């Protein structure tokens, strides 16, 4: 497993090397990206529910949800989950 070092002043999960420098594994980075993607999708779901629940905002749903959709799409791509709905649903704890 590879190591990625973080510069001074940045918090890092994981272990310390023999020289005391904090490091995170590649797996930690992947887990963080997946967690960001899951949170972005949850924010999109919450925003969608809020927009569609209000009859005054529902007609403008596409405009109002463009930002949250773009955020979720970018986070999914970064995490390598774009096009993999089954794995995403598993992370979110929902059934596909």
MDTraj code that builds the backbone (N, CA, C; nanometers):
import mdtraj as md
import numpy as np

residues = "UNK UNK UNK UNK UNK UNK UNK UNK UNK UNK UNK UNK UNK UNK UNK UNK UNK UNK UNK UNK UNK UNK UNK UNK UNK UNK UNK UNK UNK UNK UNK UNK UNK UNK UNK UNK UNK UNK UNK UNK UNK UNK UNK UNK UNK UNK UNK UNK UNK UNK UNK UNK UNK UNK UNK UNK UNK UNK UNK UNK UNK UNK UNK UNK UNK UNK UNK UNK UNK UNK UNK UNK UNK UNK UNK UNK UNK UNK UNK UNK UNK UNK UNK UNK UNK UNK UNK UNK UNK UNK UNK UNK UNK UNK UNK UNK".split()
xyz = np.array([
    [0.0846, -0.1172, 0.0000],
    [0.0000, 0.0000, 0.0000],
    [0.0890, 0.1232, 0.0000],
    [0.0543, 0.2221, -0.0811],
    [0.1361, 0.3413, -0.0927],
    [0.1117, 0.4394, 0.0198],
    [0.2035, 0.5317, 0.0348],
    [0.1922, 0.6346, 0.1374],
    [0.1847, 0.7713, 0.0714],
    [0.1043, 0.8576, 0.1283],
    [0.0958, 0.9964, 0.0840],
    [0.1256, 1.0823, 0.2059],
    [0.2234, 1.1674, 0.1984],
    [0.2544, 1.2523, 0.3132],
    [0.1786, 1.3829, 0.3010],
    [0.1476, 1.4394, 0.4140],
    [0.0818, 1.5697, 0.4183],
    [0.1810, 1.6710, 0.4721],
    [0.1720, 1.7924, 0.4216],
    [0.2627, 1.8973, 0.4652],
    [0.2373, 1.9401, 0.6083],
    [0.3291, 2.0156, 0.6623],
    [0.3167, 2.0645, 0.7993],
    [0.1921, 2.1509, 0.8116],
    [0.1278, 2.1410, 0.9249],
    [0.0117, 2.2235, 0.9515],
    [-0.1199, 2.1652, 0.9036],
    [-0.1160, 2.0534, 0.8344],
    [-0.2403, 1.9910, 0.7893],
    [-0.2654, 1.8677, 0.8732],
    [-0.3862, 1.8535, 0.9207],
    [-0.4210, 1.7364, 1.0015],
    [-0.4255, 1.6136, 0.9132],
    [-0.3867, 1.5025, 0.9685],
    [-0.3884, 1.3775, 0.8927],
    [-0.4332, 1.2643, 0.9829],
    [-0.5139, 1.1771, 0.9266],
    [-0.5453, 1.0544, 0.9976],
    [-0.4316, 0.9583, 0.9696],
    [-0.4274, 0.8518, 1.0416],
    [-0.3289, 0.7500, 1.0108],
    [-0.2150, 0.7480, 1.1102],
    [-0.1058, 0.6922, 1.0654],
    [0.0087, 0.6675, 1.1522],
    [0.1166, 0.7723, 1.1325],
    [0.2195, 0.7580, 1.2139],
    [0.3383, 0.8423, 1.1994],
    [0.4524, 0.7553, 1.1504],
    [0.5331, 0.8129, 1.0637],
    [0.6529, 0.7421, 1.0196],
    [0.7560, 0.7474, 1.1312],
    [0.8647, 0.6771, 1.1113],
    [0.9709, 0.6749, 1.2124],
    [1.0240, 0.8141, 1.2435],
    [1.0224, 0.9034, 1.1448],
    [1.0723, 1.0393, 1.1688],
    [0.9665, 1.1297, 1.2315],
    [0.8487, 1.0740, 1.2637],
    [0.7435, 1.1486, 1.3311],
    [0.6458, 1.2187, 1.2397],
    [0.6704, 1.2190, 1.1092],
    [0.5808, 1.2854, 1.0154],
    [0.4516, 1.2053, 1.0010],
    [0.3396, 1.2763, 1.0023],
    [0.2108, 1.2091, 0.9850],
    [0.1924, 1.1684, 0.8402],
    [0.1304, 1.0550, 0.8203],
    [0.1036, 1.0072, 0.6851],
    [-0.0369, 0.9494, 0.6796],
    [-0.0924, 0.9488, 0.5608],
    [-0.2195, 0.8811, 0.5374],
    [-0.1986, 0.7840, 0.4228],
    [-0.2721, 0.6773, 0.4259],
    [-0.2592, 0.5788, 0.3193],
    [-0.3452, 0.6188, 0.2009],
    [-0.3182, 0.5587, 0.0874],
    [-0.4000, 0.5811, -0.0310],
    [-0.5438, 0.5407, -0.0005],
    [-0.5601, 0.4354, 0.0770],
    [-0.6943, 0.3903, 0.1147],
    [-0.7683, 0.4985, 0.1928],
    [-0.6981, 0.5670, 0.2843],
    [-0.7611, 0.6756, 0.3596],
    [-0.8132, 0.7835, 0.2653],
    [-0.7332, 0.8171, 0.1645],
    [-0.7752, 0.9198, 0.0676],
    [-0.8979, 0.8736, -0.0096],
    [-0.8989, 0.7471, -0.0504],
    [-1.0142, 0.6929, -0.1229],
    [-1.1376, 0.6961, -0.0346],
    [-1.1232, 0.6553, 0.0905],
    [-1.2362, 0.6572, 0.1833],
    [-1.2894, 0.7989, 0.2021],
    [-1.1996, 0.8970, 0.2113],
    [-1.2424, 1.0359, 0.2271],
    [-1.3187, 1.0834, 0.1037],
    [-1.2703, 1.0481, -0.0147],
    [-1.3397, 1.0879, -0.1381],
    [-1.4777, 1.0246, -0.1448],
    [-1.4868, 0.8992, -0.1077],
    [-1.6168, 0.8312, -0.1088],
    [-1.7112, 0.8923, -0.0062],
    [-1.6593, 0.9276, 0.1087],
    [-1.7426, 0.9911, 0.2110],
    [-1.7922, 1.1269, 0.1626],
    [-1.7043, 1.2051, 0.0960],
    [-1.7479, 1.3345, 0.0397],
    [-1.8569, 1.3141, -0.0644],
    [-1.8418, 1.2111, -0.1479],
    [-1.9425, 1.1834, -0.2505],
    [-2.0751, 1.1462, -0.1859],
    [-2.0706, 1.0639, -0.0835],
    [-2.1939, 1.0239, -0.0150],
    [-2.2616, 1.1447, 0.0484],
    [-2.1826, 1.2328, 0.1118],
    [-2.2418, 1.3527, 0.1725],
    [-2.3015, 1.4453, 0.0672],
    [-2.2343, 1.4600, -0.0467],
    [-2.2870, 1.5451, -0.1540],
    [-2.4190, 1.4898, -0.2063],
    [-2.4278, 1.3590, -0.2186],
    [-2.5528, 1.2981, -0.2657],
    [-2.6639, 1.3133, -0.1628],
    [-2.6297, 1.3038, -0.0363],
    [-2.7307, 1.3259, 0.0674],
    [-2.7789, 1.4705, 0.0663],
    [-2.6860, 1.5660, 0.0453],
    [-2.7278, 1.7070, 0.0352],
    [-2.8193, 1.7274, -0.0852],
    [-2.7870, 1.6620, -0.1970],
    [-2.8717, 1.6716, -0.3158],
    [-3.0103, 1.6153, -0.2865],
    [-3.0155, 1.5018, -0.2192],
    [-3.1451, 1.4417, -0.1858],
    [-3.2263, 1.5343, -0.0958],
    [-3.1615, 1.5931, 0.0054],
    [-3.2320, 1.6847, 0.0953],
    [-3.2809, 1.8087, 0.0211],
    [-3.1972, 1.8633, -0.0650],
    [-3.2365, 1.9812, -0.1424],
    [-3.3518, 1.9479, -0.2361],
    [-3.3459, 1.8310, -0.2978],
    [-3.4526, 1.7895, -0.3892],
    [-3.5849, 1.7775, -0.3151],
    [-3.5812, 1.7148, -0.1994],
    [-3.7045, 1.7022, -0.1198],
    [-3.7602, 1.8389, -0.0825],
    [-3.6721, 1.9295, -0.0411],
    [-3.7173, 2.0621, -0.0002],
    [-3.7776, 2.1389, -0.1175],
    [-3.7118, 2.1338, -0.2323],
    [-3.7612, 2.2067, -0.3501],
    [-3.8944, 2.1498, -0.3967],
    [-3.9044, 2.0186, -0.4038],
    [-4.0267, 1.9569, -0.4558],
    [-4.1424, 1.9601, -0.3565],
    [-4.1133, 1.9769, -0.2285],
    [-4.2193, 1.9820, -0.1277],
    [-4.2939, 2.1151, -0.1289],
    [-4.2316, 2.2180, -0.1816],
    [-4.2926, 2.3506, -0.1845],
    [-4.3485, 2.3768, -0.3237],
    [-4.4804, 2.3901, -0.3362],
    [-4.5398, 2.4114, -0.4681],
    [-4.4898, 2.5376, -0.5386],
    [-4.4389, 2.6341, -0.4625],
    [-4.3883, 2.7570, -0.5243],
    [-4.2519, 2.7369, -0.5880],
    [-4.1701, 2.6446, -0.5346],
    [-4.0357, 2.6242, -0.5882],
    [-4.0267, 2.5044, -0.6822],
    [-4.1232, 2.4148, -0.6762],
    [-4.1179, 2.2931, -0.7588],
    [-4.1029, 2.3223, -0.9083],
    [-4.1738, 2.4223, -0.9649],
    [-4.1569, 2.4481, -1.1083],
    [-4.0149, 2.4914, -1.1472],
    [-3.9400, 2.5437, -1.0532],
    [-3.8033, 2.5889, -1.0815],
    [-3.6995, 2.4882, -1.0321],
    [-3.7391, 2.3632, -1.0166],
    [-3.6502, 2.2614, -0.9588],
    [-3.5189, 2.2483, -1.0348],
    [-3.5240, 2.2481, -1.1667],
    [-3.4011, 2.2300, -1.2451],
    [-3.3003, 2.3411, -1.2165],
    [-3.3489, 2.4629, -1.2066],
    [-3.2598, 2.5761, -1.1795],
    [-3.2086, 2.5705, -1.0359],
    [-3.2982, 2.5445, -0.9422],
    [-3.2603, 2.5440, -0.8010],
    [-3.1683, 2.4277, -0.7643],
    [-3.1782, 2.3183, -0.8362],
    [-3.0977, 2.2002, -0.8030],
    [-2.9719, 2.1868, -0.8878],
    [-2.9479, 2.2805, -0.9780],
    [-2.8300, 2.2715, -1.0651],
    [-2.7000, 2.2685, -0.9843],
    [-2.6896, 2.3517, -0.8830],
    [-2.5684, 2.3551, -0.7999],
    [-2.5456, 2.2254, -0.7239],
    [-2.6464, 2.1788, -0.6485],
    [-2.6280, 2.0518, -0.5777],
    [-2.6027, 1.9333, -0.6715],
    [-2.6631, 1.9342, -0.7908],
    [-2.6379, 1.8250, -0.8865],
    [-2.4942, 1.8295, -0.9365],
    [-2.4446, 1.9480, -0.9660],
    [-2.3064, 1.9612, -1.0132],
    [-2.2079, 1.9189, -0.9045],
    [-2.2361, 1.9573, -0.7809],
    [-2.1495, 1.9180, -0.6689],
    [-2.1464, 1.7660, -0.6535],
    [-2.2630, 1.7033, -0.6589],
    [-2.2698, 1.5576, -0.6449],
    [-2.1996, 1.4881, -0.7612],
    [-2.2216, 1.5361, -0.8827],
    [-2.1545, 1.4762, -0.9995],
    [-2.0028, 1.4843, -0.9869],
    [-1.9523, 1.6003, -0.9465],
    [-1.8072, 1.6173, -0.9332],
    [-1.7510, 1.5269, -0.8238],
    [-1.8203, 1.5188, -0.7118],
    [-1.7731, 1.4344, -0.6015],
    [-1.7756, 1.2870, -0.6402],
    [-1.8780, 1.2459, -0.7149],
    [-1.8854, 1.1063, -0.7600],
    [-1.7721, 1.0735, -0.8559],
    [-1.7441, 1.1654, -0.9478],
    [-1.6327, 1.1428, -1.0415],
    [-1.5002, 1.1329, -0.9666],
    [-1.4775, 1.2237, -0.8726],
    [-1.3524, 1.2249, -0.7962],
    [-1.3341, 1.0954, -0.7168],
    [-1.4443, 1.0398, -0.6687],
    [-1.4378, 0.9167, -0.5889],
    [-1.4380, 0.7915, -0.6751],
    [-1.4509, 0.8090, -0.8066],
    [-1.4542, 0.6925, -0.8949],
    [-1.5860, 0.6183, -0.8898],
    [-1.6923, 0.6862, -0.8499],
    [-1.8231, 0.6225, -0.8362],
    [-1.9209, 0.6613, -0.9458],
    [-1.8799, 0.7457, -1.0380],
    [-1.9704, 0.7850, -1.1460],
    [-2.0071, 0.6615, -1.2267],
    [-2.1362, 0.6397, -1.2440],
    [-2.1834, 0.5244, -1.3202],
    [-2.1898, 0.3959, -1.2404],
    [-2.1628, 0.4029, -1.1107],
    [-2.1658, 0.2829, -1.0284],
    [-2.2686, 0.3020, -0.9172],
    [-2.3941, 0.3014, -0.9547],
    [-2.5008, 0.3311, -0.8607],
    [-2.5115, 0.2289, -0.7480],
    [-2.4842, 0.1028, -0.7762],
    [-2.4961, -0.0009, -0.6729],
    [-2.3983, 0.0251, -0.5584],
    [-2.2742, 0.0591, -0.5918],
    [-2.1754, 0.0863, -0.4871],
    [-2.2101, 0.2143, -0.4120],
    [-2.2582, 0.3154, -0.4840],
    [-2.2989, 0.4396, -0.4198],
    [-2.4129, 0.4143, -0.3222],
    [-2.5133, 0.3400, -0.3644],
    [-2.6269, 0.3111, -0.2764],
    [-2.5818, 0.2353, -0.1524],
    [-2.4855, 0.1458, -0.1680],
    [-2.4326, 0.0733, -0.0526],
    [-2.3667, 0.1699, 0.0457],
    [-2.2932, 0.2690, -0.0054],
    [-2.2304, 0.3685, 0.0818],
    [-2.3349, 0.4524, 0.1541],
    [-2.4438, 0.4826, 0.0855],
    [-2.5499, 0.5641, 0.1445],
    [-2.6413, 0.4830, 0.2344],
    [-2.6310, 0.3513, 0.2253],
    [-2.7157, 0.2652, 0.3071],
    [-2.8576, 0.2544, 0.2556],
    [-2.8745, 0.2694, 0.1243],
    [-3.0073, 0.2558, 0.0641],
    [-3.0041, 0.1451, -0.0397],
    [-3.1197, 0.0967, -0.0761],
    [-3.1288, -0.0088, -0.1771],
    [-3.1410, 0.0528, -0.3154],
    [-3.0744, -0.0088, -0.4115],
    [-3.0781, 0.0408, -0.5497],
    [-3.2079, 0.0037, -0.6168],
])
top = md.Topology()
chain = top.add_chain()
for i, resn in enumerate(residues, 1):
    res = top.add_residue(resn, chain, resSeq=i)
    for name in ("N", "CA", "C"):
        top.add_atom(name, md.element.get_by_symbol(name[0]), res)
traj = md.Trajectory(xyz[None], top)
